């Protein structure tokens, strides 16, 4: 009951009269005004925590308001159990050369992390004791393979997805919580488009909802697509998105689904000198079709999450700011100018973001 009350309070804050950033003459949110509104409690605002590192954290697993894990460059893994007041370095030993781009955590003790790269650089590591010890449960031996993202349906069943091999995206499966992995057959996977690949930018290029539904995002080809499986990765269908495509730097970088039907996709062109005028899209049919956001974020966004207990509120993050939608992704307004790569929320109203230069923050109102 306390969580439901908290969710109702959160929704009330988000839709309260005047709980919107002032707009400039171009109809865009004014960053300065957004910060002032956040300080008054009218808009969400990030509170930075001290991590004591300059690693870039593209992997984030929010467990609760108090507990979260981040994984990033130089093989760095941090964990907090006190809401970000302190962070414990629980990095795997001898991992300084690894690029950890995703982490999935079941609680404060059990987590699975993904290292990316060609050949043996792609690995899966697992801990059962809060990061005190780690076990390598998968090491890629195919020099053609490059893995990008992880997701779990529950504490036992999960998938890892990588770039195409022999013309089809490669997917790993686990049924024992990440202790062992097998390559799934690709007979049910549509053929990849020329130049198509995934983006290891936020740990959100592969996401699940419920017991069997999972979505995989792509870019680099003439069309940026979202692939959907209803059977834990055995068979897939592919749908075109409205996000920028036609270049290796453009595509869908992240998706978030609040149920099997309603989802948001974000992305664009990750190059800072390139515009991303169509950086978000929405679906109401499980990803079979996508509609461009009427007022998208103003720039490339790499991470997205729904706010707890809301059917219409979500956050998107990227190197140039955080955007808020109150209408299910149709329109967005910038609420914070800080740089973040990934974002995640928990049922007890804990929302976290992480990014470059050791930046990790928790959401406040």
C-alpha positions as CSV (number, residue, x, y, z in Angstrom):
1,X,0.0,0.0,0.0
2,X,2.9,2.4,0.8
3,X,4.2,1.9,-2.7
4,X,0.9,2.6,-4.3
5,X,0.6,5.7,-2.3
6,X,4.0,6.8,-3.4
7,X,3.2,6.1,-7.0
8,X,0.0,8.2,-6.8
9,X,2.1,11.0,-5.2
10,X,4.6,10.8,-8.0
11,X,1.9,10.9,-10.7
12,X,0.3,13.9,-8.9
13,X,3.6,15.8,-9.0
14,X,4.1,15.1,-12.7
15,X,0.7,16.2,-13.8
16,X,0.2,19.0,-11.3
17,X,-0.8,22.4,-12.8
18,X,2.4,24.4,-13.5
19,X,4.6,21.3,-13.3
20,X,6.1,22.0,-16.7
21,X,9.2,23.8,-17.7
22,X,8.9,27.2,-19.2
23,X,9.4,27.3,-22.9
24,X,11.4,29.7,-25.1
25,X,10.1,31.2,-28.3
26,X,11.0,28.1,-30.2
27,X,8.8,26.0,-27.9
28,X,11.7,24.2,-26.3
29,X,12.2,23.9,-22.6
30,X,14.5,26.4,-21.0
31,X,17.3,24.5,-19.1
32,X,17.7,27.2,-16.5
33,X,14.0,27.4,-15.8
34,X,13.8,23.6,-15.7
35,X,16.5,23.5,-13.0
36,X,14.7,26.2,-11.0
37,X,11.4,24.2,-11.3
38,X,13.2,21.1,-10.2
39,X,14.5,22.9,-7.2
40,X,11.0,23.8,-6.2
41,X,9.9,20.2,-6.5
42,X,7.8,20.7,-9.6
43,X,9.9,18.7,-11.9
44,X,12.2,15.7,-11.5
45,X,15.9,16.6,-11.0
46,X,19.0,14.4,-10.7
47,X,21.1,14.5,-7.6
48,X,24.7,13.5,-8.3
49,X,26.4,11.0,-6.1
50,X,30.1,10.7,-5.4
51,X,31.5,7.6,-7.1
52,X,35.2,8.4,-6.8
53,X,36.0,7.3,-10.3
54,X,36.2,8.7,-13.8
55,X,34.9,5.5,-15.5
56,X,32.1,5.9,-18.0
57,X,29.1,3.9,-16.9
58,X,26.9,2.6,-19.7
59,X,25.6,-0.3,-17.6
60,X,23.1,0.3,-14.9
61,X,20.9,-2.0,-12.8
62,X,18.6,-0.3,-10.4
63,X,17.4,-2.7,-7.7
64,X,15.6,-0.2,-5.4
65,X,15.8,3.3,-4.1
66,X,18.7,2.3,-1.9
67,X,20.5,-0.4,-4.0
68,X,22.0,0.0,-7.5
69,X,24.8,-1.4,-9.6
70,X,26.8,0.4,-12.4
71,X,29.3,-1.1,-14.8
72,X,31.6,0.7,-17.2
73,X,35.0,1.3,-18.7
74,X,38.2,-0.1,-17.4
75,X,36.3,-3.1,-16.0
76,X,34.7,-1.0,-13.3
77,X,31.7,-2.2,-11.3
78,X,30.3,-0.2,-8.3
79,X,27.5,-1.0,-6.0
80,X,25.6,1.1,-3.5
81,X,23.2,0.0,-0.7
82,X,22.6,3.4,0.9
83,X,21.0,5.4,-1.9
84,X,24.2,6.5,-3.4
85,X,25.7,8.1,-0.3
86,X,28.6,5.6,-0.7
87,X,29.7,3.4,-3.5
88,X,31.8,0.2,-3.1
89,X,34.2,-0.8,-5.8
90,X,33.3,-4.4,-6.6
91,X,35.1,-4.7,-9.9
92,X,36.1,-8.1,-11.1
93,X,39.8,-8.9,-10.7
94,X,42.0,-8.5,-13.7
95,X,39.2,-6.8,-15.7
96,X,40.9,-3.4,-16.3
97,X,41.0,-4.1,-20.1
98,X,37.3,-5.0,-20.3
99,X,34.6,-2.7,-21.5
100,X,31.5,-3.5,-19.3
101,X,28.5,-2.1,-21.1
102,X,25.6,-3.8,-19.4
103,X,24.7,-5.2,-16.0
104,X,21.6,-6.9,-14.7
105,X,21.0,-7.4,-11.0
106,X,18.5,-9.5,-9.1
107,X,19.3,-8.0,-5.7
108,X,22.2,-6.5,-3.8
109,X,24.2,-9.7,-4.0
110,X,23.5,-11.3,-7.4
111,X,24.4,-9.6,-10.7
112,X,25.4,-10.5,-14.3
113,X,27.7,-8.2,-16.3
114,X,28.5,-8.1,-20.0
115,X,31.8,-7.1,-21.5
116,X,31.7,-6.2,-25.2
117,X,34.2,-6.4,-28.0
118,X,35.2,-8.7,-30.9
119,X,36.1,-12.3,-30.2
120,X,37.1,-13.1,-26.7
121,X,36.6,-9.5,-25.5
122,X,32.8,-10.3,-25.3
123,X,32.3,-12.1,-22.0
124,X,29.7,-12.6,-19.3
125,X,30.6,-12.4,-15.6
126,X,28.5,-13.3,-12.6
127,X,28.6,-12.7,-8.9
128,X,26.5,-14.1,-6.1
129,X,28.1,-12.3,-3.1
130,X,27.7,-8.6,-3.9
131,X,30.8,-8.5,-6.2
132,X,33.3,-10.0,-3.6
133,X,34.0,-12.7,-6.2
134,X,33.1,-13.1,-9.9
135,X,32.8,-16.1,-12.2
136,X,33.3,-15.9,-15.9
137,X,30.3,-17.9,-17.3
138,X,30.8,-17.1,-21.0
139,X,33.7,-16.1,-23.3
140,X,33.0,-15.6,-27.0
141,X,35.3,-17.7,-29.1
142,X,33.9,-16.7,-32.5
143,X,36.0,-13.8,-33.9
144,X,33.0,-12.7,-36.0
145,X,30.8,-12.2,-33.0
146,X,30.4,-9.0,-30.9
147,X,27.8,-8.9,-28.1
148,X,26.0,-5.7,-27.0
149,X,23.3,-6.2,-24.4
150,X,21.7,-8.4,-21.7
151,X,18.2,-8.8,-20.4
152,X,16.5,-11.2,-18.0
153,X,12.9,-12.3,-17.9
154,X,13.2,-13.5,-14.3
155,X,16.1,-14.6,-12.0
156,X,16.8,-17.7,-14.2
157,X,15.9,-16.9,-17.8
158,X,17.8,-14.3,-19.8
159,X,19.3,-13.4,-23.2
160,X,22.3,-11.7,-24.6
161,X,22.3,-10.2,-28.1
162,X,25.1,-9.4,-30.5
163,X,25.7,-8.2,-34.0
164,X,24.9,-10.4,-37.0
165,X,27.0,-13.5,-37.8
166,X,26.3,-15.1,-41.1
167,X,23.7,-12.5,-41.9
168,X,21.6,-12.9,-38.7
169,X,21.7,-11.4,-35.2
170,X,23.3,-13.8,-32.7
171,X,21.5,-14.4,-29.4
172,X,22.6,-16.3,-26.3
173,X,20.3,-17.9,-23.8
174,X,20.5,-18.8,-20.2
175,X,18.1,-20.8,-18.0
176,X,20.1,-20.9,-14.8
177,X,20.6,-17.2,-13.9
178,X,23.6,-16.7,-16.1
179,X,25.7,-19.6,-14.9
180,X,25.8,-21.1,-18.4
181,X,24.9,-19.9,-21.9
182,X,24.1,-21.4,-25.3
183,X,23.8,-19.9,-28.8
184,X,20.2,-20.0,-29.9
185,X,19.4,-21.4,-33.4
186,X,18.9,-18.5,-35.9
187,X,16.2,-20.2,-38.0
188,X,13.5,-17.9,-36.6
189,X,15.7,-14.7,-36.9
190,X,15.0,-12.4,-39.9
191,X,18.0,-11.6,-42.1
192,X,20.0,-8.6,-41.1
193,X,20.0,-5.6,-43.5
194,X,23.3,-4.6,-45.1
195,X,25.3,-2.7,-42.5
196,X,22.8,-3.4,-39.7
197,X,24.1,-3.9,-36.1
198,X,23.3,-3.1,-32.5
199,X,24.5,-0.3,-30.2
200,X,26.2,-1.1,-26.9
201,X,25.5,2.4,-25.6
202,X,23.2,2.0,-22.6
203,X,22.4,-1.7,-22.0
204,X,19.0,-1.1,-23.4
205,X,19.3,-2.4,-27.0
206,X,17.8,-5.6,-25.7
207,X,14.9,-5.4,-23.2
208,X,12.2,-7.7,-22.0
209,X,8.7,-7.4,-20.5
210,X,6.9,-10.2,-18.8
211,X,7.8,-13.8,-19.1
212,X,8.6,-14.2,-22.8
213,X,8.5,-10.9,-24.7
214,X,11.8,-9.3,-25.7
215,X,12.8,-6.5,-28.2
216,X,16.1,-5.9,-30.0
217,X,17.1,-2.6,-31.5
218,X,19.2,-1.9,-34.5
219,X,20.9,0.8,-36.5
220,X,23.6,1.3,-39.2
221,X,21.4,0.2,-42.1
222,X,19.1,2.2,-44.4
223,X,16.3,1.5,-41.9
224,X,16.5,1.5,-38.1
225,X,14.5,-1.5,-36.9
226,X,13.1,-3.0,-33.7
227,X,12.9,-6.8,-33.6
228,X,10.4,-8.5,-31.3
229,X,10.2,-12.1,-30.0
230,X,7.3,-13.6,-28.1
231,X,9.0,-16.8,-27.2
232,X,12.3,-15.8,-25.4
233,X,14.3,-15.3,-28.6
234,X,13.4,-18.4,-30.7
235,X,11.4,-16.6,-33.4
236,X,11.5,-12.9,-34.3
237,X,9.6,-10.3,-36.3
238,X,11.2,-7.0,-37.5
239,X,9.5,-3.6,-37.8
240,X,10.8,-0.4,-39.2
241,X,11.1,2.6,-36.9
242,X,10.9,6.3,-37.7
243,X,14.3,7.1,-36.1
244,X,17.3,8.3,-38.2
245,X,19.1,5.7,-40.2
246,X,21.3,5.3,-43.2
247,X,24.6,5.7,-41.4
248,X,26.7,3.5,-39.0
249,X,26.2,6.2,-36.3
250,X,22.4,6.3,-36.5
251,X,19.6,4.1,-35.3
252,X,17.5,3.0,-32.4
253,X,19.7,2.9,-29.3
254,X,17.2,2.0,-26.6
255,X,13.6,0.9,-26.0
256,X,11.5,0.6,-22.9
257,X,8.1,-1.2,-22.6
258,X,5.7,-0.7,-19.7
259,X,3.8,-3.8,-20.8
260,X,3.6,-6.1,-23.9
261,X,2.0,-3.4,-26.0
262,X,3.2,0.1,-25.1
263,X,6.8,1.1,-25.8
264,X,9.1,4.0,-26.5
265,X,12.2,4.0,-28.7
266,X,15.0,6.6,-28.6
267,X,18.2,7.1,-30.5
268,X,19.3,9.3,-33.4
269,X,22.9,10.1,-34.4
270,X,25.4,9.7,-31.6
271,X,27.9,12.1,-33.2
272,X,27.8,15.5,-31.4
273,X,28.1,17.5,-34.5
274,X,25.1,15.8,-36.2
275,X,21.5,16.7,-35.6
276,X,18.9,14.1,-34.5
277,X,15.5,15.7,-35.4
278,X,13.5,12.5,-35.0
279,X,15.1,11.0,-31.9
280,X,12.0,9.2,-30.4
281,X,9.0,7.1,-31.4
282,X,6.2,5.2,-29.7
283,X,4.2,2.0,-30.2
284,X,0.9,0.7,-28.9
285,X,1.0,-2.7,-30.6
286,X,4.0,-4.3,-29.2
287,X,6.4,-2.9,-31.8
288,X,4.6,-4.0,-34.9
289,X,4.4,-0.3,-35.9
290,X,6.0,2.9,-34.7
291,X,4.9,6.5,-34.7
292,X,7.3,9.4,-34.6
293,X,7.0,11.6,-31.5
294,X,5.3,14.9,-32.4
295,X,7.8,16.8,-30.2
296,X,10.9,14.6,-29.8
297,X,13.9,15.2,-27.6
298,X,16.1,17.9,-29.1
299,X,19.1,15.6,-29.6
300,X,20.4,12.0,-29.6
301,X,19.2,10.0,-26.7
302,X,20.8,6.6,-25.6
303,X,18.6,5.5,-22.7
304,X,14.9,5.5,-21.8
305,X,12.7,4.3,-18.9
306,X,9.1,4.5,-17.8
307,X,8.4,6.1,-14.4
308,X,6.9,3.7,-11.9
309,X,3.1,3.5,-11.6
310,X,2.6,5.9,-14.6
311,X,1.0,4.9,-17.9
312,X,2.2,8.2,-19.5
313,X,5.4,9.4,-17.9
314,X,8.9,8.4,-19.0
315,X,12.5,9.8,-19.0
316,X,15.1,9.7,-21.8
317,X,18.8,10.5,-21.3
318,X,21.7,11.3,-23.5
319,X,25.0,13.3,-23.5
320,X,23.2,16.6,-23.8
321,X,20.4,16.2,-21.2
322,X,17.4,14.5,-19.7
323,X,13.9,14.8,-21.2
324,X,10.5,14.1,-19.7
325,X,7.3,13.0,-21.4
326,X,3.9,13.1,-19.7
327,X,1.9,11.7,-22.7
328,X,3.5,8.4,-23.3
329,X,6.3,9.6,-25.5
330,X,4.4,11.8,-28.0
331,X,6.0,15.0,-26.7
332,X,9.2,15.6,-24.6
333,X,10.7,18.5,-22.7
334,X,14.2,18.9,-21.4
335,X,14.3,18.9,-17.6
336,X,18.1,18.6,-16.9
337,X,21.1,19.5,-19.1
338,X,23.6,17.0,-17.5
339,X,25.2,14.2,-19.5
340,X,24.0,10.6,-18.9
341,X,24.1,7.4,-21.0
342,X,21.6,5.2,-19.3
343,X,18.6,5.3,-16.9
344,X,16.5,2.9,-14.9
345,X,13.7,3.0,-12.4
346,X,12.4,0.5,-9.7
347,X,8.9,-0.2,-8.3
348,X,9.7,1.6,-5.0
349,X,10.1,4.9,-7.0
350,X,13.9,4.7,-7.2
351,X,15.2,6.2,-10.5
352,X,18.9,6.2,-11.4
353,X,21.0,7.5,-14.2
354,X,24.7,6.9,-15.1
355,X,27.2,8.2,-17.7
356,X,30.6,9.7,-18.4
357,X,33.3,10.7,-15.9
358,X,31.9,8.6,-13.1
359,X,28.5,10.3,-13.1
360,X,25.7,8.5,-11.3
361,X,22.6,10.2,-10.0
362,X,19.4,9.5,-8.3
363,X,16.1,11.2,-9.1
364,X,14.5,13.6,-6.7
365,X,11.5,16.0,-6.7
